[in-house]
Amino acid sequence: MPAPRLYVDSADVDAVSPLLSGSLVHGVTTNPTILERAGRTVADIPELYARWAGEGAREIFFQAWGDDEAALERRAREILALGELAVVKVPATRVGFGVAARLAREGAPVLLTAVFTPAQALAAASCGIRYIAAYLGRMRDAGFDAVGDIARMQAACGDSATEVLAASLRTPDDIVALAEAGVPTFTAAPDVLWAALAHPATDDAAAVFEASPSLAS
């Protein structure tokens, strides 16, 4: 299994920057809803890409959109043209599968988003798509066996180059549960990531260390 990787799921530059500058995350993921929450639009995508690339992101995800296959593919290619760090997200619809498969065949980094079943995961792997995004929180809300089904998606991808990127993670325990099930990559909101890095017992231990007489000058 690949080494675990964390991504920050946000377009709030003030929240993303500390995680990138501290090398705490591998990159940034967004979608149209996340852009809207941060007061951004698709017109801001080039600016956000340049900023996050400069702050050390190793992958930056933006989602393509379009009323038909031609529009979806055109915008996907525009996102990829931003630079070598860009990964394009395409919805796992019938149209989206076609666009994602063509781009993947050309070697482009593609994430198929809103994957809900192991069968979809298997199809993505057969097309050579680099990532699939599974939404744990949404799946759980809809009554799925979310952790179990996402683990089955990872198993369906087998030894292919396709990785499950788990999203809609609401607590650090969600991340750990999926890691224990064999999922390697995770994206979460900044507050969830900071919560994963901290614990009161750690703070207490650090305070004891700082109070040690051996540190007195």
WOPE-V590471 format. One record per pair of residues at least 12 apart in sequence whose C-alpha atoms are under 10 Angstrom apart, sorted by the first residue. I is the first residue (numbers start at 1). J is the second residue. D is the distance in whole Angstrom. If there is no record, write none. Layout:
i/j/d
I/J/D
I/J/D
This chain:
i/j/d
1/158/10
1/159/9
1/163/10
1/182/7
1/183/8
1/184/7
2/163/9
2/182/10
2/183/9
2/184/6
2/185/9
3/183/10
3/184/6
3/185/8
4/26/10
4/179/8
4/182/10
4/183/8
4/184/5
4/185/6
4/186/8
5/24/10
5/25/7
5/26/6
5/27/9
5/165/9
5/183/10
5/184/7
5/185/5
5/186/6
5/187/9
6/24/8
6/25/5
6/26/6
6/27/8
6/28/9
6/165/9
6/166/10
6/175/9
6/184/9
6/185/6
6/186/5
6/187/6
6/188/8
6/193/8
7/19/9
7/20/9
7/24/9
7/25/5
7/26/5
7/27/5
7/28/5
7/29/7
7/57/9
7/58/10
7/59/9
7/60/9
7/61/10
7/165/9
7/166/10
7/167/10
7/185/8
7/186/6
7/187/4
7/188/7
7/189/9
7/190/9
7/193/9
8/20/9
8/24/9
8/25/7
8/26/8
8/27/6
8/28/5
8/29/6
8/30/9
8/60/10
8/167/10
8/186/9
8/187/5
8/188/5
8/189/6
8/190/6
8/191/10
8/192/9
8/193/7
9/27/9
9/28/6
9/29/5
9/30/6
9/31/9
9/34/8
9/61/9
9/167/8
9/168/9
9/169/10
9/186/9
9/187/6
9/188/5
9/189/5
9/190/7
9/192/10
9/193/10
10/28/7
10/29/6
10/30/6
10/31/9
10/33/10
10/34/6
10/35/8
10/37/9
10/38/8
10/187/9
10/188/8
10/189/6
10/190/7
11/28/8
11/29/8
11/30/6
11/31/9
11/32/10
11/33/10
11/34/6
11/35/6
11/36/9
11/37/8
11/38/6
11/39/9
11/40/8
11/41/10
11/44/10
11/45/10
11/48/8
11/189/10
12/30/10
12/34/9
12/35/8
12/37/8
12/38/5
12/39/8
12/40/9
12/48/10
12/189/10
12/190/9
13/38/8
13/48/8
13/51/9
13/52/8
15/189/9
15/190/6
15/191/9
16/28/8
16/52/8
16/55/9
16/189/9
16/190/7
17/51/9
17/52/8
17/55/7
17/56/9
17/57/10
18/55/9
18/190/10
19/55/9
19/56/10
19/57/10
19/190/8
19/193/9
19/194/9
20/52/8
20/53/9
20/54/10
20/55/6
20/56/6
20/57/6
20/58/9
21/52/9
21/54/9
21/55/6
21/56/7
21/57/9
22/55/9
22/56/9
23/55/9
23/56/7
23/57/8
23/58/10
24/57/10
24/193/9
24/194/10
24/197/9
25/56/9
25/57/8
25/58/9
25/59/10
25/186/10
25/187/9
25/193/9
26/56/9
26/57/6
26/58/6
26/59/7
26/60/9
26/185/10
26/186/10
26/187/10
27/52/8
27/53/9
27/55/10
27/56/8
27/57/5
27/58/5
27/59/5
27/60/6
27/61/8
27/85/9
27/187/9
28/48/10
28/49/9
28/52/8
28/53/10
28/57/7
28/58/8
28/59/7
28/60/5
28/61/6
28/62/9
28/86/10
28/87/10
28/187/8
28/188/10
29/59/8
29/60/6
29/61/5
29/62/7
29/63/9
29/87/9
29/88/10
29/89/9
29/167/10
29/187/7
29/188/9
29/189/10
30/45/10
30/60/8
30/61/6
30/62/5
30/63/7
30/89/9
30/187/10
31/61/8
31/62/6
31/63/5
31/64/9
31/65/10
31/89/8
31/90/10
31/113/10
32/62/8
32/63/7
32/64/9
32/65/9
34/189/10
35/62/10
42/62/9
42/63/9
42/64/9
42/65/10
45/61/10
45/62/8
45/63/10
45/79/8
45/82/9
46/78/10
46/79/8
46/82/7
46/83/10
48/60/9
48/62/10
49/61/9
49/62/9
49/79/9
49/82/7
49/83/9
49/85/9
49/86/8
50/82/9
50/83/9
50/85/10
52/85/10
53/83/9
53/84/10
53/85/7
53/86/9
57/85/8
57/86/10
58/84/9
58/85/6
58/86/9
59/84/8
59/85/5
59/86/6
59/87/7
59/109/10
60/79/10
60/82/10
60/83/10
60/84/9
60/85/6
60/86/5
60/87/6
60/88/8
61/79/9
61/80/10
61/85/8
61/86/6
61/87/5
61/88/6
61/89/7
61/109/10
61/110/9
61/111/8
62/76/9
62/79/7
62/80/9
62/86/7
62/87/7
62/88/5
62/89/6
62/90/9
62/111/9
63/75/9
63/76/8
63/79/8
63/87/9
63/88/6
63/89/4
63/90/6
63/91/8
63/110/10
63/111/9
63/112/10
63/113/9
64/76/5
64/77/9
64/78/9
64/79/7
64/80/10
64/88/7
64/89/6
64/90/6
64/91/8
64/96/10
65/89/9
65/90/8
65/91/9
65/96/10
66/96/10
67/95/10
68/95/8
68/96/9
69/94/10
69/95/6
69/96/7
69/97/10
69/98/8
69/99/7
70/95/10
70/99/9
72/90/8
72/91/10
72/95/9
72/96/8
72/99/7
72/100/10
73/90/9
73/95/10
73/96/9
73/98/9
73/99/6
73/100/8
73/102/9
73/103/8
74/99/10
75/88/9
76/88/6
76/89/8
76/90/8
76/99/8
76/100/9
76/103/9
76/110/9
77/103/8
77/108/9
80/103/10
80/108/8
80/109/8
80/110/9
84/108/10
84/109/9
85/109/9
86/108/9
86/109/8
86/110/9
87/108/8
87/109/5
87/110/6
87/111/7
87/130/9
87/131/9
88/100/9
88/103/10
88/108/9
88/109/7
88/110/5
88/111/6
88/112/9
88/113/10
88/131/10
89/109/9
89/110/6
89/111/5
89/112/6
89/113/6
89/114/10
89/131/9
89/132/9
89/133/9
90/110/7
90/111/6
90/112/5
90/113/6
90/114/9
90/132/10
90/133/10
91/111/8
91/112/6
91/113/5
91/114/6
91/115/8
91/132/10
91/133/9
92/111/9
92/112/6
92/113/6
92/114/6
92/115/6
92/116/9
92/120/8
92/121/10
92/124/9
92/132/9
92/133/9
93/112/9
93/113/9
93/114/9
93/115/9
93/120/10
96/112/8
96/113/9
97/112/8
97/113/10
97/120/9
97/123/9
97/124/8
97/127/9
97/129/9
98/127/9
99/112/10
100/112/7
100/124/9
100/127/8
100/128/9
100/129/7
100/130/10
101/123/10
101/124/8
101/125/10
101/126/9
101/127/5
101/128/7
101/129/7
102/127/9
102/128/10
102/129/9
103/127/10
103/128/10
103/129/8
104/124/10
104/127/7
104/128/6
104/129/5
104/130/7
105/127/7
105/128/7
105/129/8
106/128/10
107/128/9
107/129/9
107/130/9
108/128/10
108/129/9
108/130/9
109/128/10
109/129/7
109/130/6
109/131/8
110/128/9
110/129/6
110/130/6
110/131/6
110/132/8
110/162/10
111/124/9
111/129/7
111/130/6
111/131/4
111/132/5
111/133/7
111/162/9
111/163/9
111/164/9
111/165/9
112/124/7
112/129/7
112/130/8
112/131/6
112/132/5
112/133/6
112/134/9
112/164/10
112/165/10
113/131/8
113/132/6
113/133/5
113/134/7
113/135/9
113/165/9
113/167/10
114/132/8
114/133/6
114/134/6
114/135/7
114/138/10
114/139/10
114/167/9
115/132/7
115/133/6
115/134/5
115/135/8
115/139/10
115/150/9
115/153/9
115/164/9
116/132/10
116/133/9
116/134/6
116/135/8
116/136/9
116/138/9
116/139/7
116/144/9
116/146/9
116/149/8
116/150/8
116/153/9
117/134/9
117/139/10
117/144/10
117/146/10
117/149/7
117/150/8
117/152/8
117/153/7
118/149/7
118/150/7
118/151/9
118/152/6
118/153/4
118/154/8
118/155/8
118/156/6
118/157/9
119/152/9
119/153/8
119/156/8
119/157/10
120/132/9
120/153/8
120/156/9
120/157/10
121/133/9
121/134/9
121/150/9
121/152/9
121/153/5
121/154/8
121/155/9
121/156/6
121/157/6
121/162/9
121/163/9
121/164/8
122/152/10
122/153/7
122/154/9
122/155/9
122/156/5
122/157/6
122/158/9
122/160/10
122/162/9
123/156/9
123/157/9
124/156/10
124/157/8
124/160/10
124/162/7
124/163/10
125/153/10
125/154/10
125/156/8
125/157/6
125/158/8
125/159/9
125/160/6
125/161/7
125/162/5
125/163/8
126/156/10
126/157/8
126/160/8
126/161/10
126/162/9
127/160/10
127/162/9
128/157/10
128/160/8
128/161/7
128/162/7
129/160/9
129/161/8
129/162/6
129/163/9
130/160/9
130/161/6
130/162/5
130/163/6
130/164/9
130/165/10
131/161/8
131/162/5
131/163/5
131/164/6
131/165/6
131/166/10
131/185/9
132/153/9
132/154/9
132/157/10
132/162/7
132/163/6
132/164/5
132/165/6
132/166/8
132/167/10
133/150/10
133/163/9
133/164/6
133/165/5
133/166/6
133/167/6
133/168/9
133/185/10
133/186/9
133/187/9
134/146/9
134/149/9
134/150/7
134/153/9
134/164/7
134/165/6
134/166/5
134/167/6
134/168/8
134/169/10
134/186/10
135/147/10
135/150/9
135/165/9
135/166/6
135/167/5
135/168/5
135/169/8
135/187/10
136/149/9
136/150/8
136/166/7
136/167/6
136/168/5
136/169/6
136/170/9
136/174/8
136/175/10
136/178/9
137/166/10
137/167/8
137/168/5
137/169/6
137/170/7
137/171/10
137/174/9
138/167/9
138/168/7
138/169/9
139/168/9
140/168/10
146/178/10
147/166/10
147/174/8
147/175/10
147/177/7
147/178/6
147/179/10
147/180/10
147/181/8
147/183/10
148/177/10
148/178/9
148/181/8
150/164/8
150/165/10
150/166/8
150/178/8
150/181/8
150/182/9
150/183/8
151/164/9
151/177/10
151/178/7
151/179/9
151/180/9
151/181/6
151/182/7
151/183/7
152/181/9
152/182/10
152/183/10
153/183/9
154/181/9
154/182/7
154/183/6
154/184/9
155/181/10
155/182/8
155/183/9
163/183/8
163/184/7
163/185/7
164/182/10
164/183/6
164/184/7
164/185/6
164/186/8
165/183/8
165/184/7
165/185/5
165/186/5
165/187/7
166/178/8
166/179/10
166/183/8
166/184/8
166/185/6
166/186/5
166/187/6
166/188/9
167/185/9
167/186/6
167/187/5
167/188/6
167/189/9
168/186/9
168/187/8
168/188/7
168/189/8
169/186/8
169/187/7
169/188/6
169/189/8
169/192/8
169/193/10
170/188/7
170/189/8
170/191/9
170/192/6
170/193/10
171/188/9
171/189/10
171/191/9
171/192/6
171/193/8
171/195/8
171/196/8
172/188/9
172/191/10
172/192/6
172/193/7
172/194/9
172/195/7
172/196/5
172/197/9
173/192/10
173/196/8
174/186/10
174/188/10
174/192/10
175/187/9
175/188/9
175/192/9
175/193/9
175/196/9
176/196/9
